[in-house]
Amino acid sequence: MTDIPLVLFLGILSTIQTHLAKALERQGIEVFEQIKAALQRSGQPVEGGVKKPIIYIVGLILNNTVFIWAVLAQPYGPPALFSSMFGMGLVFLMVYAAIVMKEKITSLEIAGASAIVVGTLVIGLENISRAKMDRFDMNLTAMLVAQGIWLILSLAFVLAASRTSNPGLIALAFGLLAGGLGSLDPFFVGVGQNFGGRPGLLPSNSIGTIFFVSSFGVGFLAFLVTQIGFARKVRASLLVPSYNAAYIGLPVLWQVLLLPGYQLSWLTAAGLLLLISGVVAMQVFKVRSPAG
């Protein structure tokens, strides 16, 4: 059964929780400095007391329970539709930063948020109007080969960027790898739940079960890569947009390349362009402090 409004709603809930988790993790990342200071017995107080670790732990809990929304959504629509809502989380994050963190919102951020909202509406309306939603009927070997090639190239980019002293390039590499892995989470959930032609909350066969279980692994790897980037002091304002662009764009690419009968309409392409442009406008060109 297809239920596009439900998939859109669950996708928005997922991205709000994900972005809130990232905000709390970034606020509380000093927990690593606390542990380091304790191990070294420096005797110097660490700013924030117990507040930072608690914030970080709440972020961890939110980040590692977000998979629930994808599990609920995938029987009712393709993963690219679910993941296309991801940009809406940046709009929530902008409001959170303004109200909770007292950050000033620029006109460029407002323009970016508007582009994300319009792009999300375009993709949602275009998919609602489709007479038949595409389901999973893809060549598994081709899918794994394509995703394996992407993973090798992404890892090579991370290693090459890490050898440089360019923080922007390092953030881009970590963000693309983490975002691509993150996008495979709902994608693998969808493959697992729909493989064999019988969509359901749980897989109906062994191959589907393998993909379903693997989704938790790639989701954790996405989280781990993000934390490694933050621990290396990569600027969140540079890592987040590349993460989001990969998270939004890759599922569409997989469906175009691997799903028989899936056609990318000009409306979907326009919506994706608006989403990615909005992400870039809201993050890359922000005026930040060096720790930004």
N, C-alpha and C positions, 0 to 999 in steps of 0.2 A: 504494500500500500504506500502511496506517495502522499505526503503532507508537507508541502513546501513552507507554509507559514510557520509550522512547528519547527522545521529545520532552521529557519531564519532566527526564530526566537531563541532556540537552544544555542545557536552559534553566537548570538549576541551575549547571552549569559556566560558562555565559555570565555569569550574574549575579555569581558569585564573582569571576571575572576582572574584570568591570566595576567592582565595588566596591573591589577591591584597587587597580585602576588609579587610581580617584578618590582613594583614601587616599594613594597615593604622589604623585599630582599635587598634592594639597593640602599634603602635607609639603614638597614641593620647589618650591612656587610662588615662593619667594624668588629663583629664578633670574632673574626679571624685575628684581628689585631689584639683582641683581648686574650685569646688563647695563647698567641705568641708571647705576649707580655708576661702571662702567668708562667709559661714554660721557662722563660728566660729570667724569671724572678727579678724583673727590673725594679720593682717597687714603685713604679710611677703609676698614678691613677689613669685609668682609661676613660675618655670622655663618654658620657652616656650611661654609666652604671649598668644596671641589669636591663635597662630599657631597650637597648639595641639588640641584644640576643633574643628578647621576647618578640620584638618586631620581626626579626629574621625568622624565628620559628613559626610565627603565624603565616609569614609569606611562604615558607616551605610547605606548610599544611595545605594552604590554598593551591599552591602550584602542583602538588602531588595528588590532589583530588579532582582536578579539572577534567580528567578523562571521562568522568561520569556523563558530561553533556554530550560528548561525541558518541558514547555507547548508546545513549538514548536517541540521538538524532539519526544515525546512519541507516537504520532500517527504512527511513522515510524519505531519503533523498541522497544525491551524490555528495561525496566529501568536498568537492570543489565549491559547492553551494554553502556548506557549513563553514568552511575556512574563509570564504569570501567576506564573511562578517567580521573578520579579525580586526580590520581597521577601525571598527566602531569602538574598540577598547581604547584607542588613542584619544578619542573624544572624551570618554569617561576619565582617562588619565589627566587630560587637560583640566577638566572640572575639579578633579581631586587635587591637582597641584595648586589650583587657584584658591580653593576653599580651605584645604587642610594644610598645605605647605606654604600658603600665602605667596605664591609665585605670580608675577605679572604675566598676563596673557597678551601676546602681541597680535597685531592685525594679520600677520602672516600665518600665525597659528589658527586664527579664526577662519581664514581662507582655506587652510588645509583641512580643518575639521569639516567645513562645508563641503569640500570636494569629496571627503570620505563618506559623508552622509548621502550625498547625491549618488555617488558611485554604488553604494550599498543598495539604495532604493532601485537604481537601474537594474542591477543584477537580480535583485529579488523579484521585481516585476517581470523581467524577461523570463525568468525561470517559472514563475507562476503561469505565464501565458503559454508555455510549451505544452503541446498536445500530449507528448509522451516523454516521460523522464527517462534518461539513459540509466541503465542498471549495469552491473558488473558481468561482463562476458568477454574477458580479455585473456590474451595469451600470457600465462604466468611466467614462462621462460623469458619472453621479451620484456615483461615488466621488471623482473629481477635483474636482467642484464642492463637495462636502461638506468635503473636506480643504482646499480653497482658502479656503473661508469660515472654517474653523477657524484657518488660518494668518494670515489678515488680522486676525481678532479677537485672536489671540495677540500679533502684532506691535504692534497698537494698544495692548494692555495693557502691553507692555514699554515703549513710548514714553511712555505716560501715567505709569507708575510711576517711570520714570527722571527725570521732571520733579519728583518729590516728594523729600522728605528722609526718607521712611519706609523703613528698611532691610528690614523684614519684607515690605513690599509689593513692593519691588524683587526680593528673593530669590524671592518667590512667582511673580512674572512671569517671571523668567529660568528658574526651575525648570520651570514649566508648558510654556514654549516648548521648552526643551531636551528635556524628557521626552517631549513630543508628537512632536518630530522623531526622537528616539531610537526611539520605538515604531513609526515608519513604516519604519525600517530592516528589521526582520524581516517587517513586513507587506508591504513591496514585494518582498522576497526571495520570500515565499510566493506572492504574485500572479504574479511572474515565472516561478517554477518550476512553478506549477500551471495557469497560464492556457492555455486550449485543451483542458483535460480530460486531459492526459497528464503527471502529476507526474513530476519527475525532478530530478537534482542540478543540471542546467543547463536553461535555458529551451528550449522546443521550437519557438518561433516568434519573429518580430521584435518583436511587442508585448510578449511576455514578457521578451525581452532588454532592452528599454527600461526596464521596471520593475526588472529585476534590477540593471542598471547604476546606475539612479537611487538604489537603496538605499544605495550607497556614498556618494553625495553627501549624502543626508539624514543619514546617520550622522556624516559629518564636520561638518555644520552643527550637529548636536546637541553634538558635542564642542566646537566653536568657541564656541557660546553659553555653555556651561558655563565655559569658560576666561575669557571676557569677564566673566562674573559673579564668578569668583574673583579676577580682576585688579582688579575694582572693590571688593574686600574684602567681598563678600557672604558672610555666614556660611553655611558648609557645612551646619550643623545646621538651617538654614531652607530652603536651596536643595534639598538632597537629598530630603526628604520630598515636596515638590511635584513634583520630577522623577519620583520613583518612582510617585506616584499617577497622573500622566499616562501614564507608560510602561505601567503595569498596566491602567488603566481604558480608555484610548482604543481599543486594538485590539478590546476587547469591544464598545464602542459602535459601531465601524465595522462589525463583523460583524452586530450586531443590526439596524442601519439598512440595510445594503447587501447582505447575503448572503441570498438567497432560501432560506427554509426553516430559517434559524438561529433557534432559540428559546432565550432566556435562562431557564434553570431557576432555581428558588428556591435550590437548592444552590449553583449558581455565584454567584448574587447574594450569598448568605450568605458564601461563600468570599472574594469580592471585598471585602465589607464588613470581614471580619476582617483581610484583608491591609492595606487602607488604614488601618484603625484601628491596626493594629500598627505601621505605618510612622510614623504621627503620634505614637503613644505613645513610640516609640524616639527620635524626633528633635526634634519641636517643643518638647516640655516638658523637654528636657535642661537641666541647669544647666551653663552654659558660661562660659568666660572671654569677654571682649569679642571676642577673635579667633576664637571658636568657630565 
